[in-house]
Amino acid sequence: MTITQNLIKNSKPYWDDYIKHEFVQQLANGTLKLENFQHYLKQ
């Protein structure tokens, strides 16, 4: 296994947690409240 393959394999749980997060899901499907998005941008 190459270093890159190993990094991808080991990061999968973190990536899955990120893409399944409620904020990311709402952002993706267009249901995130505008105020939450604006707060995110200000951060």
C-alpha positions as semicolon CSV with decimal commas, in nm:
position;residue;x (nm);y (nm);z (nm)
1;M;0,000;0,000;0,000
2;T;0,138;0,342;-0,093
3;I;0,157;0,630;0,153
4;T;-0,126;0,805;-0,031
5;Q;-0,349;0,498;-0,018
6;N;-0,274;0,460;0,351
7;L;-0,358;0,826;0,422
8;I;-0,687;0,797;0,232
9;K;-0,777;0,476;0,415
10;N;-0,696;0,621;0,756
11;S;-0,880;0,947;0,695
12;K;-1,205;0,786;0,578
13;P;-1,378;0,789;0,919
14;Y;-1,302;1,161;0,957
15;W;-1,419;1,238;0,605
16;D;-1,740;1,043;0,661
17;D;-1,806;1,233;0,985
18;Y;-1,750;1,561;0,802
19;I;-1,981;1,493;0,508
20;K;-2,253;1,350;0,732
21;H;-2,249;1,650;0,968
22;E;-2,586;1,826;0,991
23;F;-2,441;2,164;0,889
24;V;-2,278;2,021;0,577
25;Q;-2,592;1,827;0,486
26;Q;-2,810;2,138;0,519
27;L;-2,562;2,345;0,320
28;A;-2,560;2,082;0,045
29;N;-2,937;2,052;0,016
30;G;-3,014;2,423;0,050
31;T;-3,197;2,410;0,384
32;L;-2,933;2,583;0,598
33;K;-3,071;2,898;0,760
34;L;-2,925;3,216;0,614
35;E;-2,820;3,338;0,959
36;N;-2,624;3,016;1,017
37;F;-2,451;3,050;0,682
38;Q;-2,363;3,413;0,751
39;H;-2,220;3,316;1,091
40;Y;-2,014;3,045;0,922
41;L;-1,874;3,299;0,676
42;K;-1,781;3,541;0,953
43;Q;-1,584;3,274;1,133
